[in-house]
Amino acid sequence: MRQFPGLAALTALVALSAGGANAQDAGGTPPPPAPETPIAAPDWRAVPAGNLLVIDTTRGRILVELTPEVAPLHVERIKLLARRGFYDGVPWHRVIDWFMAQTGDPLGNGEGQSPYPDLKGEFTFRREATMPFAAVAEPAGARVGFFHSLPVQTQPDSAFALTADGKVHAWGLYCPGVAGMARDEGNDTANSQFFLMRQAYPALDKRYTIWGVTVSGLDVVRSLQVGDGDNGMMTQAQPDRMTRVRIAADIPEAERPSVQVLATDSPRFRALVDERRTARGADFSVCDITLPVQVVN
C-alpha cells in the first residue's frame, strides 16, 4: 500500500501539531502581506507552459511548476499520465492536516497505480554551475535557496572544482506546496501516486522524490477535505477529487493559464528575503518565503 509515511512519522506529526508554537515553525507562519507597490515587469519570471501542471479539483485550481532538472523520470511520468487522462476524476484519498494531501490512486484506497513500471528514486540531483540558483542562507558547508520556485539545499559553489563531473550535490526541500512522489518501502517503487505539502515537513527531505512545487493554489491544497480514517485515509466521507489534470502547453492558448513568479535574481526578491529574515530572526527558514505570483486565465 502506497501510504507514506509510516506510523512513527505520523505520530511525530501529531506531536508537532499539538505544540502550537512549534507548528508555526513547521510552516504555519502566514505568508507576508502582498507588496504595497506593484512588482516591475523585469522582476517577473514566466513559468514555461510545458512545465506547468494544471490540476482542476472540486475545490478549485492548483498550478504546479514541474522541475525536470531535479527529477526527469518523475516529471516525464507525471506528464505522460496527465496527457493520457489517468488523473481525471481520481480522489484525494489521503489528506492529513498540518502535513500533506495525497492522490494519484485510481482505486482510491492506497493500493492502486498506473500500468507503467515503477520509477527509480530521484531523491537528489547534480547541480550544474549554469543552473539558476538564488541563495537565501549559507550555513557551514552548504547553500540554501531557490532553483526557480523550488526550495533547495546544495553543496557550496566551491565544490564545483572538486568533483569529477563539475557538478555538486543538491536536493529539494519539503516546504509548503512542494510536490513529492509516494512510494512503498522500497526506494524505487514510486509509480503514479503523489502528494502536495500542506505545511513544511523536513523529515521527508532526500527520502521521497520531489518533482515540482505549487506556484498557485496552496489555499486549495489546504482546503481539501481531511481524511477521517487511520493515517488520514478517506473512509465514510466523500473525498475531494481531481476533476481534470493537464499540461498547460496542451491547453488551447486562449484558455491556457499564464503564470509569472517573482524572479529570484531580482532586487525585489532580495528585499523579500531580507524582510522575512528580519521578521523571523534566528528561526528564519527558506520555507518562510512565499514567492509572489500572478496568474492570467
Buried (B, 14 or more C-beta within 10 A) or exposed (E): EBBBBEEEBBEEBEEBBEEEEEBEBBBBBEEBEEEEEEBEEEBBBEBEBEBBBBBBBBBBBBBBBBBBBBBEBBBBBBBEBBEEEBBBEBBBBBBBBBBBBBBBBBEBBBEBBBEEEBBEBBBBBBBBEEBEBBBBBEEEEBBBBBBBBBBBBBBBBEBBEEEEEEBBBBBBBBBBBBBBBBBBEEBEBBBBBBBBBBBBBBEBBBBBBBBBBBBBBBEBBBBBBBBEEEBBBBEEEEBBBBBBBBBBBEBEEEEBBBBBBBBBEBEBBEEBBEBBBEEBEEEBBBBBBBBBBEBEE
